[in-house]
Amino acid sequence: MTEVPPSRWRPWLRRLPFLVILLVAVAGGLLLRDRLDLETLAQHQAELIAFRDAHYLATVAGFMVVYVAMVAFSLPGATVATLTGGYLFGLFPGVVYNVLAAGSGAVLLFLAARMGFGAETAARIERAGGRSASVLAALRRNQWPALFLMRLAPVVPFFLANLLPAFAGVGLGPFAVTTYLGILPGALILTSIGAGLGEVLATGGLPDLSVLGEPRFLLALTALCLLAALPLFLRRR
């Protein structure tokens, strides 16, 4: 019987983590789509608070592990998780737990995608040339402002902002720094809303997330986007 050389298995071993993530993401999207919402949080609020009061460190660890897994596997419910962090732990240290968990999950997904297909995809785009290769080269030249804009501007979905840099050959350092810092403004807003959930849930209501479209939040995010884009404009001039 002919044995398969170990070298032929190595590409598939590198791709295995990302393929597992894709499989779990699809299954989770189908099974958990209607379960990880604010109504579920409202139904279990008493149990969550009781467990937090009795086992604070275990609650922090469990919350962060679940949040990291949700982001790494691109499962639905990240916004609810951020609100839950504010609800359980307050604005501070809740925002710290939220940023660390969401950022770490994004880094894990980025590493899995880059290890599995990132280098091959980037090389294939460069060999093909054309507009895609130009965009790839521009992203590499302007990694920091481009990555910040992807995090701050809501036009790019969070999971795509984790995958596109991996396929473009972006380094881990710029990706990690811009991720942790770039998600901080949004995490502050959602965590502050979550910190006030107690009174809302006590009356049997649910938070109104339409406040995220208010001018005070939009103007602040727009100002941050313009600040992140400033190096791009200066470089073009």
Secondary structure, DSSP 8 states (H G I E B T S, - for coil): -----HHHHHHHHHHHHHHHHHHHHHHHHHHSTTTSSHHHHHHTHHHHHHHHHH-HHHHHHHHHHHHHHHHHTT-S-HHHHHHHHHHHHTHHHHHHHHHHHHHHHHHHHHHHHIIIIIHHHHHHHHHH-HHHHHHHHHHHHTHHHHHHHHHHSTTS-HHHHHHHHHHTT--HHHHHHHHHHHTHHHHHHHHHHHHTHHHHHHTT----GGGGGSHHHHHHHHHHHHHHHHHHHHHH-
